[in-house]
């Protein structure tokens, strides 16, 4: 068997395994629940919760759009119009969140938009890397803030304060390292230019707001008796997202829902499943549809404009 054939077989096996995992996870979530119970739970969701979820979703994707705008100032300053950068940041996230395979799908959308604008493949890769850097730094910053708020308002303040200060200290140490001069990370032949400290701070804050609003969009929909403190929920939600990404199921379908059901001890609760399904609809499917529409309209204008 040739190397190409072996790679193709491995990809097919990976897709099959991902679908099996998704099916098993969905069976875990839906077992012992009826569609009538689920429909009733959806109808009972307060309207203001849905509107708040939509507002938080808008804020999250606004930050995702700005990720690319800031990242381009490091990777390719002055090379791409702001409007195109905002479209690339928001649409790549919307499509990757729904289809899964984030490194592939998100990069493909950016390449589709940035390569015709004159960026090289390496520059597109640096923009993608900057987006991931913002995501990691933002999650750490958001969790640090949540832990410090919990320390000030909740139980076991010493533990929460210690964890929050450690996370905050790591981020401050990273900013100090960046402030000492131009920095670069080397991964084999790939070189990633680090942002200056001031721009890294902007990425951290954007990432923190994006991560916090994305998690809050689900938190607002949860049944009150299952909702833990926000910092604890944030850790569980990030872990569930990572499991969904690692599983390679499309958009983490089933795996994310099963993970959240297990973390919240809510198996058999139609109101929890209703919250998870509404979140899928409002945070995943709606932005996905809008992104596909926006990209389709843009491609249509370019095609007919050249005709």
C-alpha positions in Angstrom: 0.0 0.0 0.0 1.3 3.4 -1.0 1.8 6.2 1.5 -1.0 8.2 -0.1 -3.4 5.2 0.0 -2.5 4.6 3.7 -3.2 8.3 4.5 -6.5 8.2 2.7 -7.5 5.0 4.6 -6.5 6.6 7.9 -8.7 9.7 7.1 -11.7 7.5 6.3 -11.1 5.5 9.5 -10.9 8.7 11.5 -14.2 10.0 10.0 -15.9 6.7 10.7 -14.7 6.7 14.3 -15.8 10.3 14.8 -19.3 9.4 13.5 -19.5 6.4 15.8 -18.4 8.6 18.8 -21.0 11.2 17.9 -23.7 8.5 17.6 -22.8 7.0 21.0 -22.8 10.4 22.6 -26.1 11.4 21.1 -27.6 8.1 22.4 -26.3 8.9 25.8 -27.9 12.3 25.8 -31.3 11.5 24.2 -31.9 8.1 25.9 -35.0 8.2 28.2 -36.1 11.5 26.7 -39.2 12.0 24.6 -39.6 14.6 21.8 -42.7 15.9 23.5 -40.8 16.6 26.7 -38.1 18.3 24.8 -40.5 20.4 22.8 -42.2 21.5 26.0 -38.9 22.4 27.6 -38.0 24.5 24.6 -41.3 26.4 24.8 -40.7 27.1 28.5 -37.4 28.8 27.8 -37.9 32.5 28.7 -37.8 34.9 25.7 -35.4 37.2 27.4 -33.0 34.2 27.9 -33.1 33.7 24.1 -32.6 37.4 23.4 -29.7 37.5 25.8 -28.1 34.5 24.2 -28.4 36.2 20.8 -26.8 39.4 22.2 -23.9 37.4 23.7 -23.4 35.5 20.5 -23.2 38.8 18.6 -20.6 40.0 21.0 -18.6 36.8 20.8 -18.5 36.9 17.0 -17.7 40.6 17.0 -14.5 39.7 19.0 -13.7 36.8 16.7 -13.9 39.2 13.7 -11.6 41.6 15.5 -9.1 38.8 16.1 -8.2 38.8 12.4 -8.0 42.6 12.3 -5.5 42.7 15.1 -3.7 39.6 13.9 -3.2 41.1 10.4 -1.4 44.1 12.0 1.2 41.6 13.1 1.3 39.2 10.2 0.7 41.4 7.2 0.3 45.1 8.2 -1.6 47.3 5.7 -2.1 44.4 3.3 -5.8 43.7 3.7 -8.8 46.0 4.1 -10.5 46.0 7.5 -13.9 44.9 6.1 -12.3 41.8 4.6 -10.5 41.0 7.8 -13.7 41.3 9.8 -15.5 39.0 7.4 -12.7 36.4 7.5 -12.5 36.4 11.2 -16.2 35.9 11.8 -17.0 33.6 8.9 -14.1 31.3 9.5 -15.1 30.8 13.2 -18.7 30.3 12.3 -17.9 27.6 9.7 -15.3 25.9 11.8 -17.5 25.8 14.9 -20.2 24.0 12.9 -18.3 21.8 10.6 -15.5 20.9 13.0 -11.9 20.2 11.9 -11.0 23.8 13.0 -7.5 23.8 11.8 -8.6 22.8 8.3 -12.0 24.5 7.8 -11.1 27.8 9.5 -7.8 28.0 7.5 -9.6 27.2 4.3 -12.0 30.0 4.7 -9.2 32.5 5.4 -7.2 31.2 2.5 -10.3 31.6 0.2 -10.5 35.2 1.3 -6.9 36.3 1.8 -5.0 34.6 -1.0 -6.9 36.5 -3.7 -6.2 39.7 -1.7 -2.5 39.2 -2.2 -1.4 37.4 1.0 1.0 34.4 0.8 0.2 31.1 2.3 2.7 31.8 5.1 1.1 35.0 5.9 -2.4 33.3 6.1 -0.8 30.7 8.4 0.5 33.4 10.7 -2.9 35.1 10.9 -4.4 31.7 11.8 -1.7 31.1 14.4 -2.4 34.6 15.9 -6.1 33.8 16.2 -5.3 30.6 18.1 -2.8 32.5 20.3 -5.6 35.0 21.1 -8.0 32.2 21.9 -5.6 30.5 24.4 -4.5 33.8 26.0 -8.2 34.9 26.2 -9.4 31.8 27.8 -6.6 32.0 30.5 -7.4 35.7 31.1 -11.2 35.1 31.3 -10.7 32.2 33.7 -8.3 34.3 35.9 -10.9 37.0 36.1 -13.7 34.6 36.9 -11.7 33.0 39.6 -10.9 36.3 41.2 -14.5 37.4 41.1 -15.5 34.0 42.7 -12.9 34.5 45.4 -14.4 37.9 46.2 -18.0 36.7 46.2 -18.2 32.9 46.7 -17.2 30.1 48.9 -13.6 28.8 49.4 -12.0 32.2 48.5 -8.4 31.2 49.2 -8.4 28.4 46.5 -10.1 30.6 43.9 -7.8 33.6 44.6 -4.7 31.4 44.4 -5.8 29.9 41.0 -6.8 33.3 39.7 -3.5 34.9 40.7 -1.5 32.1 39.2 -3.2 32.4 35.8 -3.0 36.2 36.0 0.7 36.0 36.9 1.4 33.8 33.9 -0.2 36.2 31.5 1.7 39.2 33.0 4.9 37.2 32.7 4.1 36.6 29.0 3.5 40.3 28.5 6.7 41.2 30.3 8.6 38.8 28.0 7.1 40.4 24.9 7.9 43.9 26.2 11.7 43.1 26.3 11.9 43.3 22.5 10.8 41.6 19.3 10.0 37.9 19.9 9.6 35.0 17.6 8.6 31.3 18.1 10.2 28.7 15.9 8.4 25.5 15.1 10.6 23.6 12.6 10.7 25.8 9.5 7.7 27.8 10.6 8.5 31.1 12.3 5.7 32.9 14.2 6.4 36.5 14.9 5.1 37.4 18.3 3.0 40.6 18.8 4.4 43.5 20.8 3.2 43.7 24.4 0.6 46.3 23.7 -1.0 44.3 20.8 -0.8 41.1 22.9 -2.7 42.8 25.6 -5.4 43.7 23.0 -5.5 40.1 21.9 -5.8 38.9 25.5 -8.7 41.3 26.2 -10.5 40.4 23.0 -10.0 36.7 23.6 -11.2 37.1 27.2 -14.4 38.9 26.1 -15.0 36.4 23.3 -14.5 33.4 25.5 -16.6 34.8 28.3 -19.5 35.8 26.1 -19.5 32.5 24.2 -19.7 30.6 27.5 -22.2 33.0 29.0 -24.5 32.5 25.9 -25.0 28.9 27.1 -24.9 29.7 30.8 -27.9 32.0 30.5 -30.0 29.2 29.0 -29.2 26.6 31.7 -31.8 25.5 34.2 -31.2 27.4 37.4 -30.8 24.4 39.6 -28.1 22.9 37.4 -26.1 26.1 36.9 -22.8 26.0 39.0 -20.8 29.2 39.7 -19.7 30.7 36.4 -15.9 30.0 36.8 -16.6 26.3 37.5 -18.9 26.1 34.5 -16.4 27.9 32.3 -13.7 25.3 33.0 -16.2 22.5 32.3 -17.4 24.2 29.1 -13.9 24.7 27.8 -13.1 21.0 28.6 -16.2 19.9 26.7 -15.3 22.1 23.7 -11.8 20.5 23.6 -13.2 17.0 23.8 -15.5 17.9 20.9 -12.6 19.2 18.8 -10.4 16.2 19.6 -13.2 13.8 18.7 -13.3 15.3 15.2 -17.1 14.9 15.2 -18.6 17.6 13.0 -18.8 20.6 15.3 -18.2 18.3 18.3 -21.8 17.1 17.7 -23.0 14.8 20.4 -19.7 14.8 22.2 -20.1 18.4 23.5 -23.7 17.7 24.6 -22.8 14.4 26.3 -19.8 16.1 28.1 -21.9 19.0 29.3 -24.7 16.6 30.4 -22.2 14.5 32.4 -20.4 17.6 33.9 -23.8 19.1 35.1 -25.2 15.7 36.1 -28.3 16.5 34.0 -28.9 13.2 32.2 -32.6 12.8 31.6 -33.4 16.5 32.1 -35.3 17.8 29.1 -34.7 21.4 30.2 -30.9 20.9 30.0 -31.1 19.3 26.6 -33.4 22.1 25.4 -30.8 24.6 26.5 -28.0 22.7 24.7 -30.1 22.5 21.5 -31.0 26.2 21.6 -27.4 27.0 22.1 -26.5 24.9 19.0 -29.1 26.8 17.0 -28.3 30.3 18.1 -24.5 30.1 18.5 -23.6 27.5 15.8 -26.2 27.1 13.1 -27.4 30.8 12.8 -23.9 32.2 12.5 -23.0 29.4 10.1 -26.0 30.2 7.8 -25.1 33.9 7.9 -21.5 33.2 7.1 -22.3 30.9 4.2 -24.8 33.6 2.9 -22.2 36.3 3.2 -19.5 34.3 1.5 -21.9 33.3 -1.3 -23.0 36.8 -1.9 -19.4 38.0 -2.0 -18.4 35.2 -4.5 -21.4 36.1 -6.6 -20.5 39.7 -6.8 -16.9 38.9 -7.7 -18.0 36.5 -10.4 -20.7 38.7 -12.0 -18.5 41.7 -11.6 -15.8 40.1 -13.8 -18.4 38.9 -16.4 
